[in-house]
Amino acid sequence: MLKDLILKNRSYRRFFQSERITDSQLRDWVDLARNSASARNAQCLKYILSTDETSNAQIFDQLAWAGYLKDWPGPEEGERPSAYIILLLDTLIADNFMCDDGIASQSILLGAVEAGFGGCIIRSINRKKLSEILNLSDQYEIIQLLALGKPKEVVVLDEMKDGEIKYWRDENHVHHVPKRTLDEIVLKVLK
């Protein structure tokens, strides 16, 4: 069911790095995004796919991980993503991607989860350096990327207490994510 996929679709930040994802799998997941809704139907997103270990290492070095976990610099070798999908805005098509990045990322991640993988949307990127590494022309702007792999961590949802939104890890390295209650976010039902 869709709800099961959504509940499994967490922000995973540690992976079994040796569990490979194929180029074909990445293409299939991007195809889900291609067939999803697009604001104004502009279809202004383009994608760069990486499963190559050398390229992945260069991409990894341009990322910052888990801002709330101040004492954690990110996944160590062996726990890093085995693939990346970089979302780009093609500025010759549009000057604004509107909400397309969220729609596309959710579609891709649901496809990954359905196949037994997981990922994390990352926007904390050294865009200038990554653009140089990728040899991107000025036509393309990096929006965000998806770090993908076979999850090595457990992520659980907790009820938010005292308005605390920060995720955290317990002594067993279980990642906890506080969520607001449905009654708190549904303001009104009009009848």
N, C-alpha and C positions, 0 to 999 in steps of 0.2 A: 504494500500500500504506500501511497505517497507520504502519509504521515510518518511511517517507519523510516523512509529515506530521509525525510527532513530531520527527524530526531537523530539519525546517525550522521548527518552532515554537520559536523562540528568544525571548529578551527583547529586542525591538527598541526602540531609544530615539531613533532618527533616521528621519524619514520624508520622502517627497516630499509635502509638505503640500498641493500643488495637486491631487494625485490624490484625488478625492473618493470617499467611501463613502456609499451611499444609506441613507435610513431603512429601506427595504425589506431591504437586506442586513443591517443591524443586527437587525431583527426576525427574519429567518431564523436568524441566529446565536443569538439569545436563545431561539428556538424549539428549537434543539438542546439548550440548557441545560434548558429546560422539560421536555423528554422524557428527560433523563438521570436517574440515580438521585438520590434525596433521602433524607437520614437521617430515619428514622421516617415517611417519605413526607409530612413536614409541609409541604413546598413553601413555605417561609417567605421565600424571596428575592423581591424586587421589583427592577425595573430602571428607570433613567432613561437615555435614549438622547440623544446630542447629535451633530449634524452641522453645526450652525449655527456660523459662524465667530466671531460675537460671544460666544456662550455658551462655545465652546471656549476662547477667550482667557481668560474669567473662570475656567473650570475649571483651565486650565493654571497660572494664577497661584497656585493653592492646593496645588500639588504640589512635592515634592522628588524629584530624579532621581539615580539611580546613586550610592549612598552610597560605593562604593569608588573612584569617580573624583572625588577631592577637588577637583581643579582644573577640573572641568566643571560648570557650573551647570544644564545641561540643554540640550535642543535649541534652536537659535536659530530666529528667524522664518524660515519657508520649509522647516524641517525638523521642525516640530511635528506632532502627531497631527491627522488630519483628522476624527476621530470619537472619542467616548468612550462607554463603557457603565459606568454607576455601579451597583454592586451594593449593595442595601439589605437590612437585616433588618426584616421587618414584625413588630414586637414584639406585635401583637395576635394573631399566629399562634403565635409561639414566642419564648422568651427566649434561645435559643441556636441558631445556624445550623449547629452541629456541623461537618461536613466539606463541606457543600453549596457553599460558596464556591469551594473548589478544584475540585470536580467540574464546577460550572457554568463556571468560568473556562476550564478545559481544553477543555470542549466548544465554547465560543465561539471560543477561539483556534484550535482545529483547523479549525473552519468558516472562519475568516478566512484561515488559511494555504491551505486548499484552494482558496479563491477568489483567491489571489495577494496577499493582504494579510498583515499580521502585527501583533503588539502586545506590550504589556508590562503585567504586573499591578503596580499601584502601591498601596501601603498607607501611604506616607508622605504624608499629606494633612492639610491644615488643615480638619478635619472641621466644626468650629464655623462657620467662615466659609463653607465650601461649603454647609453646611445652610442658612445664611441666604440665600445666593445662589439656591439651589434652592427656597427657601421651603418647606422640609420641616416637617411636623408632628412632634411628639415621638414619634409612632407608628413613625417610620422612623429607623434608625441606619445611617450609611454604614459599610460593611465595607471595601470597596476599590473600585478602578476599573480598567478596561482602557483603555489608550491605544492607539488603532488607526490604521493607515494603511498605505500602500505602503512597505515597508522601503527605506531609503536606505543602509543599512550592511550590511556582511558580518559575520556572527557565526560563529566557528568553535569547535569543541570541541577541547580539548587534554587529554592525559593529565595528571592532577594530579602535580606533583612536590613532594617534601618537605612534603606536607600543606598546601600553599598553595591556599586556596580562593578568593582574591580574583580577580575578573575584571579585565581590563586591556585597554588599546588600544595597538596598536603605532604606529610612525611613519606608517603608511599608513591609520590610523584603523580598522584591522580589529579588531573586538572579540573577545577571546579569553576563553573560559570553561573553566576547568579542571574535569575530571570525575574522580571516583574510578573505579577499575577495577571491573568486575563481580566479580572474585574478592575484592576488598576488602569489597564490600557483601553478598555472599552468604556468610553465616556457616557454614551447614550445609545439607546436603541429606539429609533423612531418607528412608530406604528401608525 
